[in-house]
């Protein structure tokens, strides 16, 4: 009999499974604390459960780790993890050292269907969605390699894939990531989901998850965004920004707009001035990300004076605009460079 991966079950799903086996439902939280808070993989080690319960759940459930096939370390201390999944497909996660914490950028899909022209992930196309277990395990397994003084504090779902296109699995994973009692225990204020602008899921996300949202904008008018991001033909800038105005932000939170600066494409002062008008009425902050070149890219990175000039237009208009010089560029771990570029075995939907 095949066993169910426990990290694919929500707390309620696990409780229901236990109930059908005559086990008290409160045991679900006990079991999950062992899994997520104590990093236990073996049910037999869960000593606050009776032996019959441990034997019974071990016959039905399993707790597996992802295979870490490769770790690359950047000069700046960033680490890129290549995970090989059970079916042979591969994903990448990036651990980014900050001044007093670490941010982990995780993937939500194998490949991506969005086709953004500046992104290396898009070149491999879309292969399949990740399960909740595969999303969560990126965090859990990397956490397991770190010391208490070297812990992960921020999670960004901004790696390979469009998170909102894998919505149900994403939400289940977020529930566990932010569960302080029997999950990974991250504050929703420290978890960000980045989207290319899948507007049809915005209201669902606001209802289902108390996390931060980041929107990959990258242009100040539709012609350029159409060129860079095919999703703009379905959800043009006007539709996207109205959805952002309507997004019910919690107190003291803002929407982050990510704007990849590409030389001669979207980096002019006029682009910056248009951007200041577009974002009127939205509680926003702007991350300016100079384009990270990759093999075969048709685009170039702007010169620093042009980047600073663009930023000044925004700050003069009273926007918070931060230049994010991506880390991990020497190991292709920067924004737009993830591709899991090692042989994958299966391509299944």
Order of alpha helices (4+ residues) and beta strands (2+ residues): beta-alpha-alpha-alpha-beta-beta-beta-beta-beta-beta-beta-alpha-beta-alpha-beta-alpha-beta-alpha-alpha-beta-alpha-beta-alpha-beta
